[in-house]
Amino acid sequence: MIMERYPNARTIAIVCTQWGDTGKGKFVDYFAEWADIIARGTGGANAGHTIVINGTQYIFHLIPSGILYDKQGKMNVIGNGTVVYPYVITHELTILQKANMTHNNLRISHRAKLVLPQHIVLDRLRECGADGKIGTTGRGIGPAYEDHYARIGLTMNDILNPDSFVTKLRRNLKDKVQFLRTVDPEVLREIMQHEYLQFGAYFNPNTIFDEDAIVANYLSYAEVLRDMICDTDEMVRCMWGRHNILLEGAQGHLLSVDFGTYQFVTSSDCSIQGLAKGVGLSEKQVDIVFGIANAFFMKRVGEGPFPTELGGAHSATWCGTKGVTRTTELEQFGNVSVNDPDPFRQGIGIRMAAREYGSTTGRPRRIGWLDLPLLRYAVQTGIQKLILTKLDCLDSCETIHICNAYVYEGPDHWLGNCLLQKGDHIAIAVPDAEVLQYCKPLYQTFPGWNEPTGNVRTYDDLPDALKKLVAYVSHEVHREVAILSVGPEREQTIVR
């Protein structure tokens, strides 16, 4: 365990330096053995953490990945910075119970934001059209955060107080119902039939929403969750400095609403700053921040510019096509490989080899080469050490390309008092969609290692070509690569 090297560290964080889906779940599980408390502070059920233990896959969307250690008395916290849809969390509790796993030490902040049916309807309605489409998971995350900042949102504490809940619910629904009356009734009816909306149970053709059904369901959730809801901020602060605390990131730095590649971002600040705040701490109270990056490819889900995407616009369109799944790709591209000469097909080959399909949505993740300008940008805000994951997925790749810089090919664009012009070179990415869409990657090319790495357990035993790539990335971003992952299992972890 790497923490033996840092005996004085009491609080650490695991955050993604990219667009999410880099393997946080595995490493939260890895570090949970050291931790006494595992706390999540951002996002909602739009996250999907996948953990593989003894060949069994577990996917959690809201409950922290450390829940697998509940029987050992480790505390798991869903902090104030999250948005919680009770339907999801009660469903996950049922899954735990069926798997003979406990959740006795799970705690939910009474200040966590509450996702309501109207949030999900608005989210899905926005994603129906092309205008302003972001590529969300359609789970009401953005609208719930919007209500929080508009000061009309509800919290988990509200479901514990029925009279207050009803009053606040009606206030929250008022303007939304007026707007939804302008929407095509058939479109609205179809959205309301989604599983997440209880297959139409919340729909009333006359009033849009059935308030009584919402109240009844949410008060029933309260009875299940009542003993878990408390002031988790105070609990975490009391444990700080005396117990080992692990902060579990959600999504990725490049999706942060404050620091990410705006406007194609999520609705919370998933940087270390937002994560710490979301559990009641400050970033200065975190001793070590581990930033995870896939190597030597990366991916993203949803809309937005992706300079190194294999296949470019063709890939983005394909991955955004409704109904495209791994099965679809196997049927149409069953003979592709990670060495396919066509970039679009090579992206599919890497996606298949790495099983890069959303754990939350099932969507194929867009694939591209590792982008160092974006990584340099991401590590600036507090990342101290790197974890490189999915190395084994490129074991058979003959040539590795790493983007070391961009050439800007767009129109003149002011960045504050600096003018960006065609032909300018960019070493540290500008997290602005209007800039990134015109950035042409400049690649450094390396030979692959062409050896299986899944059974390697020490750094010295890794192929020399792979070690050279690791050293190159570490040098270029000025961060130590502390850990390497050569597979999804806990033991497939190499500490440098």
HUJOQUI-V729681 format. One record per backbone hydrogen bond with DSSP energy under -0.5 kcal/mol. NH is the residue of the N-H (numbers start at 1). CO is the residue of the C=O. Records with the same first field share a line. If there is no record, write none. Layout:
BEGIN
NH=CO  CO
END
This chain:
BEGIN
4=1
5=2
6=3
9=6
12=245
13=288
14=247
15=13  290
17=292
19=299
27=23
28=24
29=25
30=26
31=27
32=28
33=29  30
34=31
35=31
36=244
37=244
38=75
39=246
40=77
41=248
43=81
47=44  61
49=60
50=48
51=58
52=488
53=51  56
56=53
58=51
60=49
67=64
68=65
69=66
70=67
72=69
73=70
74=69
75=36
76=105
77=38
78=107
79=40  77
81=278
82=79
83=43
84=113
86=84
88=85
89=85
90=86
91=87
92=88
93=89
94=90
95=91
96=92
97=93
98=94
99=95
100=97
101=96
106=103
107=76
108=228
109=78
110=230
112=109
113=82
114=154
115=84  113
119=116
120=116
121=117
122=118
123=119
124=120
125=121
126=122
127=123
128=125
129=125  126
133=130
144=140
145=141
146=142
147=143
148=144
149=145
150=146
151=148
152=147
153=147
156=112
157=110
158=155
159=155  156
160=157
161=158
165=161
166=162
167=163
168=164
169=165
170=166
171=167
172=168
173=169
174=170
175=171
176=172
177=173
178=174
179=175
180=176
181=177
182=179
183=180
188=184
189=185
190=186
191=187
192=188
193=189  190
194=191
197=194
198=195
199=194
200=192  197
201=198
202=197
203=200
204=208
208=204
209=207
210=202
211=209
214=210
215=211
216=212
217=213
218=214
219=215
220=216
221=217
222=218
223=219
224=220
225=221
226=222
228=225
229=225  226
230=108
232=230
235=231
236=232
237=233
238=234
239=235
240=236
241=243
242=239
243=239
245=10  243
246=37
247=12  245
248=39  246
249=14  247
253=16
254=18
255=252
256=253
257=268
260=256
261=254
262=260  431
264=261
265=263
266=255
270=268
275=271
276=272
277=273
278=274
279=276
280=277
281=276
285=282
286=283
287=11  285
288=11
290=13  288
291=289  385
292=15  290
293=387
295=389
298=368
300=366
303=134
309=306
310=367
311=309
312=309
314=311
315=311
316=312
317=313
318=314
319=315
320=316
321=318
324=321
329=325
330=326
331=327
332=328
333=329
334=330
336=333
340=337
343=341
346=342
347=343
348=344
349=345
350=346
351=347
352=348
353=349
354=350
355=351  352
356=351
357=355
358=363
362=358
365=356
366=300
368=298
369=308
370=296
372=370  403
375=371
376=372
377=373
378=374
379=375
380=376  377
381=378
382=379
383=379
384=289
385=289
386=480
387=291
388=483
389=293  387
391=485
393=390
394=391
395=392
397=394
400=446
402=444
403=370
404=402  442
405=442
406=426
407=440
408=424
409=438
413=420
415=418
416=414
418=415
420=413  418
423=408
424=421
426=406
429=373  427
431=429
432=430
433=262
435=432
436=432
437=433
438=435
439=436
440=407  438
441=439
442=405
443=441
444=402
446=400
448=398
451=395
456=453
461=458
462=459
467=463
468=464
469=465
470=466
471=467
472=468
473=469
474=470
475=471
476=472
477=473
478=474
479=474
480=384
482=386  480
483=386
484=494
485=388
486=492
492=489
493=491
494=484
495=493
496=482  494
END
